[in-house]
């Protein structure tokens, strides 16, 4: 039913009623903002979301109508986020603040947590988010994207492969290497404590 | 605590932390107007048309290349078939002089029919 509605709107847009694109934006802006908002710093979300919707419009003719529009759009959104980090790396605007004693103390706290409740309360501390941001900023845009998708969000390998337009084998290897890099970064932090 | 276990616990906590990380919202809805303004602009429409025609030309070029490769392969296949057709005839040319009777007549000098 959803696909039918999307297909109808897209057909109207293709036949020249471009103002109907607003209907698609209204239907999917929540999803796109959720994808970009999780991956992009607050002050850049607006631009990235705008670019994602413009790119989606530009490639609207490539949507086959066989699979849900939401899946197709979410791939464009994730690639948009990856492009954002690529541009940041290119422009050397990657401001990764150094961590301090509080972050090291958080690592100690996380390592000693035994119960799920304790994990939850520890995870809600702002230091956790800062450590994740610090570690992700140290990775390449591809490693970062693949790690977020597979490791943090639990997206399946084959779905991640489609998003990145890689083969399944390449995605598997990339995910493994990205995780190893993340682990190395955490180890480098914990060594400070030893 | 072993280093390995320690890292695993930290990783697990980071995964939980990621799920709690807030979703940044755009500060205002201006982006919606900007998208609609951009896709309605003449410059953007012209760019999209140019892109579509470029894609068409590219597809056409790839199609022509694929077709010519297919024709070349088909022709060489026909060539192989034709050369195979000639094979029995070519063998026949050599078949007669090496027949058993001829060899006996030439070298043994014996006429077995007698």
Interface residues (C-beta under 8 A of the other chain):
Chain A: X18 X19 X21 X22 X25 X29 X33 X34 X36 X37 X38 X40 X41 X42 X43 X45 X46 X47 X49 X50 X53 X54 X57 X58 X61 X107 X110 X111 X112 X113 X119 X120 X122 X123 X124 X125 X128 X129 X131 X132 X135 X148 X151 X152 X153 X182 X183 X186 X187 X190
Chain B: X1 X3 X6 X7 X9 X10 X11 X12 X13 X14 X15 X16 X17 X18 X19 X20 X21 X22 X23 X24 X25 X26 X27 X28 X30 X31 X32 X34 X35 X36 X38 X39 X40 X44 X48 X51 X52
